[in-house]
């Protein structure tokens, strides 16, 4: 699978993860995908509140009502939730065990590293159908 990400969207993610440091921040990836091809095209992002109980520095949770509200808003628009993004403060841009335990197989998950308050880099992942592990997705920034 390939996730196409415009540079402007990566800049928005970068700004969000730097603004939120030293905590994990999160948001939605919104765009186009017909459910058949191997390319998804992100058109925009939306920030979401991190509602995790406990340390926001090492975990994130998006409340289900945020997901449902956005799905309702997008209904009939031709766009859909492609996945999510979140930051890893002072940690690599790879999914954690917590991320794996809370992910769904059909979404893209961008993980952005933030080191000392500055954006490092981002990777994208998809959880396997059997939920055994994440596979890195090709992230094309243009």
Buried (B, 14 or more C-beta within 10 A) or exposed (E): BBBBBBEEBBEBBBEBBBEBBEBBBBBBBBBBBEEEEEEBBBBEBEBBEBBBEEEBBBBBBBEEEBBEEBEEEBEEEEBBBBBBBBBBBBBEBEBBEEBBEBBEEEBBBBBBBBBEEEBBEBBBBBBEEEEEEBEEBEBEEE
